[in-house]
Amino acid sequence: MKTKLLGALAAFGLAAPAWAADDVTLQLKWVTQAQFAGYYVALENGYYEEADLNVTIKPGGPDIAPTQVIAGGGADVTVEWMPAALAAREKGLPLVNIAQPFKSSGMMLTCWKDAGIASPDDLKNRTLGVWFFGNEFPFMSWMSQLGISTDGKSENGVEVLKQGFNVDPLLQRQADCISTMTYNEYWQVIDAGVSPDDLVTFKYEDQGVATLEDGLYVLEDKLSDPAFVDKMQRFVAASMKGWKWAEENPDDAALIVLEYDETGAQTETHQKRMMGEVAKLTAGSNGTLDPADFERTVETLLAGGSDPVITAHPGESAWTHAVSDVLK
């Protein structure tokens, strides 16, 4: 591969040819924020450049589906939650997980305590805000395991409110609970003047239904190209270097993210707080997918009752260590 040849040339004191850096386009799952700090740190600190890569980071948003972008050739690699990736794979889009920077899930349900909600059993006959566009899959699996209907008609079921990407349904009392992330929307509720003592939270991790989030995915046929695999190995290694730097320097990482926020919508306080929470989720991962975490995610998704997220085990072809092996 190019990097090995360059090293060999240097060892013999020979000048390296003027090769251009390999282009890589990364599609994020959401907008520019500390959730993706590792990639921006790798870009800003020159880790990608050191790996002979020219990386373009494309922010996501409410109208951008990462799976559609990569399917259309708009990205080489995308950040996606495993439920959405496996659901897309079952429908014919052969996504493969090549790395897993996030070890833990940050998803949770945040509820009003004065609604009388103290345990998951108290969710029956409530209105719950749920994100869709692939983000609903973990919730649906959880409700199925609890034996709670989500059709909005059954006795002791729940009314699912299709939640936008904000916390208004909770603040305006349109829902008893809403979907939040530990590093983002929960703090938006707090910043709106709500005391943590007024809330009850249910972390998916604690409920035993956590599914893997923010993995790196590519199209399966691309992995048959050794040059592409080599490029992804360098990309993942440089990205994980960025992630570990961000864990150790959370405030500085947040400031780097702010530099790349072209919208100007993010604030220093929120991004520093977000980075602190995200660091808890990437801690313990060197970027290599743990097969046990994969199996736990699959089992959760298959336990969807009459409407499971996926209908069959996707098999080990849904992930590979061929890229992340360089991290060991």
N, C-alpha and C positions, 0 to 999 in steps of 0.2 A: 504494500500500500504506500501511498504518497509519503506519509510521515516516516515510515520505516526506511524508505529509500533516501529521504533527506538526511536521516541520521547516518546511514551508511556512507553517503557522500561526504558528510562532515568528518567522519572517522578517518577517511583517506585524504583529508585536506583538500577535497575537490569542491568547487563552487556549485551551489545548487542552482538548478534552472529557475527561471522566473515564472513559476506557476501561480496562477490566480487561486485565491482561497476558495474552498468549496462553499457554495451557497446552501443555506438551510433556512426554510421558512417555518416558524413555529406559530401555530394558532392557539391562542389562549381561550379558556372556557368563559372568561368574563373580562371586564374592563381592567385597565391598568391599575393595580393595587398590590399591596404587600402579600396577598395570596400567591403571587407569582414572583416574589422578590428574588428568588435564586437565579432566575433567568436574566433579570435586569442587572443584578450584581455581576453575573458572568460576562454580560455585555459591557458594562461600564468598567469593570476591573481588567478587561482585556483577556479573560480566560478563553473566550471563543477565538479571539485573534491568535493566541498562543497555540491553539489547537488547529490552526490553519482553516478557520471557518469564518464565513461572512454570514452572520445570523440576522434575520429580520424577524422581529416579534410583532405579530398582529393581534391587537386587543380584540376581545369578544364584546358581547353586549346583548341586550334583550332580543334583538332581531337577528342574531348570528348563532347558527347551530354548528358547532365545531365539526360534527360528523359530516355534515353536508359540505363544509368547506374542503375537508380533506378528500371526500369522495369526488369532488369536482376538480381536484388537482390544484386547489388554492393554497395548500400547505404540504410540507413533507412529514410533519409530525404535529400532533395536537395534544393539548391537555384536556382530559375528559374524565368523568366519573365512570367507574367500572360498570354500574348498572346500565347506563346509557350506551356504553361501548358494547356490552354483551347483547343488549337488546337489538342494537343496530347490526351486530354480527349475525344474529339469528335471522334477521330480515334480509340478509344478503350482502351487507357491507363488511368485508373481511378485515376488521380491525384486530390488531395484535398489540398487547401490552409489552413494551420493551424496557420499561423502567417504572419504579414506583417510589417517587420521592416522599410522598405522604404515607406515614405508617399508621396514623390514627385518623378517625373521622371527626370532623368539627360540626356535624349536623345535629340539630336538636329542635325540639318543639318547646316554644316558650308560651306560657299560659298565665292568665290572671288568677292569682291565688283566691281572690274574693268570689270567683265563680264556683268555688267548692271543689276544685281539682287538686287532689293530693297524690293520686297514683294513676297509672294507666287505665285502671278500671273505671275511673271517673270521667274518662273521655267519651263514654257512650252518651248519645243524645246531645252532643255538642257540635258547634260549627268550628271547623278547623281549617286554617289557611294552609294551602299546600302549593308549592311551586310545581309547575309542569315542565314541558320541554325536556323530559328525561329525568328531571329531578324528583318526580313523584314516585319513582319505583321503590326506593327504600321505605317510604311511608306506606305504600300499599302493601308491601310485604309484612311490615310491622302490624298493620291492622289485621291482616289475614291471620297472623300468628296469634293475635289477641282474640280472634273470632268476632271482630267488629266489622259489620258491613259498611261499605263506603258508597252505597247507591243512593243514600239520602232518603230512602223510603222505608227501609226495614226498621222494626222496633229495636231499640238499643243500638242503633247504628250511628253513624256520624254524617253530618252534612259537610261535604268538602267544598270549600270556597277556593276557587282558582285564584291564587295569590299572585299579585304583581311583585316586582322585585323591590318592595318597600315594606314598611311596617305599619302602614296606615290601618289595615283591617283590625289590628289589635288596639291601636291608640284610639280608634273611632268606635271601638266595641262592636265591630261587625263580626268578629270572631272571638271565640274564647281562647284560642291558641293559634299561633302562627309558626311557620317554618323560619328558623334562624340559624345562622352559623355562629359558632363560639367567637369567631374573630371579626364578625361584621354586624349583622342585623341586630343581634342581642344588644350591642352597644349603642345602636341607633335608638333602641327603645329607652335605654338608660339616659342617653343624651337628650331625649324628649322630655325628661323630667320625672320619669318613673323610677321609684326606688326598687333595688333588687329584692327587698323584703316583700314587695307587692307581687312578685312573680314566682312561678314554679317552672322549672326547666326539666326536660327529659332528654338526656343525651342518648343518641342512638347507640353509642359505644357501650353505655351502661345497661341498655335494654337488651343487649346481645343480638342486635339486628344491624349493627354497623356494617356498611359496605365501603369498599375502597374508593377513595376520592383522588382526584388530581394526579392520575397516572399519565404516562406518555405513551401514545398510540401511533402506529403507522399502519399502512396497508400491507397485507400479508405478502402480496406478490413482489413488493419492493425488497423483501428480505432475501430473495433469491439472487440479488445482485451484491457480490462481495464488496464492491465500491460503496454501495449505499450502507451496508452494515458497518463498514469502517468509518464512514462519515457519522453515522449515528453513535458509534462507540465514542468517538471524540466529542460529539455533542453532549451525550449523557454525562461523560466524565467531567467536562467543563461545567455543565449545569450543576452537578452535585458539588463541585468545588464552590460554586456560587452559593448553593444552599447552605453548606456548612459555614461559609463566611457570614452569611446572613444570620444564622443561628447564634453565632458568637458575637456579632455586631448588629443587633436588631435595630437600634436607633439609626445608625449610619445606613443600614440597608433600606430603612423606610425613607430616608432622605434621597437615596438613589432612585427609588420608585417614583417619588414626587417629581424628580427631574424629567422623567419619561411620561408623566401624565399630561398629555397635550390638551386635555379638556379643562384642566385647572379646577376640577370638581373635588379633588381629594384635599384633605387637610393634614398638617403635620401631626397633630394630636391623634387623629383617628388612625393614620397609617402606622405610627409608632406603636399604638395599642394593638393594632391588627398584627403587626409583625411579631410582637411578643406572644400572641396567641398562636399564630401559625407556626412559630418555632417549636411549640409543644407538639404539633402534629407531625412535623418532619423529623423530630428527634427520634433516634433509634433506627433510622433508615439510611443505608448507604446508597440507596437507589435501586437495589435489587428486590424484585418482587418475592415475597415469602409465599411459597405455594400453599401453606396453611391458611394465609389470609385470603388467597384466591378462592380456596375451597369453601371457606366460611361465607364469603360473598355470594358464591354460586348457590349454596344451600339456602341462604336467606332469600335469594331471588326466586328460587324454585318453589319456595313455600308461600306461593301466592294464591292458594285456594283455587277458586274457579277462574281466576284471572291472573295467573302468574306472570311475572316479568319476562321470564324465559321458560320455555316448555321442555327443554332438554339440556343436559349438561353439555357445555360447549367444548369440552375436551381440552387437553393440554396445548392444542394448537392455538388457543386464544392468548397465549403468552409465551415469551421466550426469554432465555437468559443469554442468548447469543450476543446481545448488545451489552448487557450489564455485567457480563463476566469480567470485563476489563476493570471493574470496580473492586474486585476481590483482592 
